[in-house]
């Protein structure tokens, strides 16, 4: 499932929350991860911001796909269903390998 690749993105958001040090994951920096966080957390997720979609557009989606089955997502407050829906909401196409 192509959307599953974006669960990886949400793992990146979670990693960003873990610390304040600058980091990059799958070509997304802290700012990009933080921009997407409100769209993948319950109880009141919002539509992705332009900043989130811009960060996703520049991300390595194939890399992000590798996190789709991560057990970390729930423990980090990331709703996998919401994470999987981000690319569609940002009008992005997932790589076929996802």
C-alpha angles and dihedrals in degrees: 000000000000094000089058088073090069093061081077088061091056090053086058090053089052092050090052091054089054094070146001097234116113114259142162127215122184089343094307118119129207093272093054092048092048091048090059098043097088089055096056103041130085150255096039110013117184131210112273114272122235086254091055093049091047090052091049091049090057095043127103097250093188089056090048090052090064089071097053095107096039116140089210096076098078093042089054094051094255117140106218093207091055091045092052090052097055098087092053091048089051091047093242128145118229120225114263091239090066 
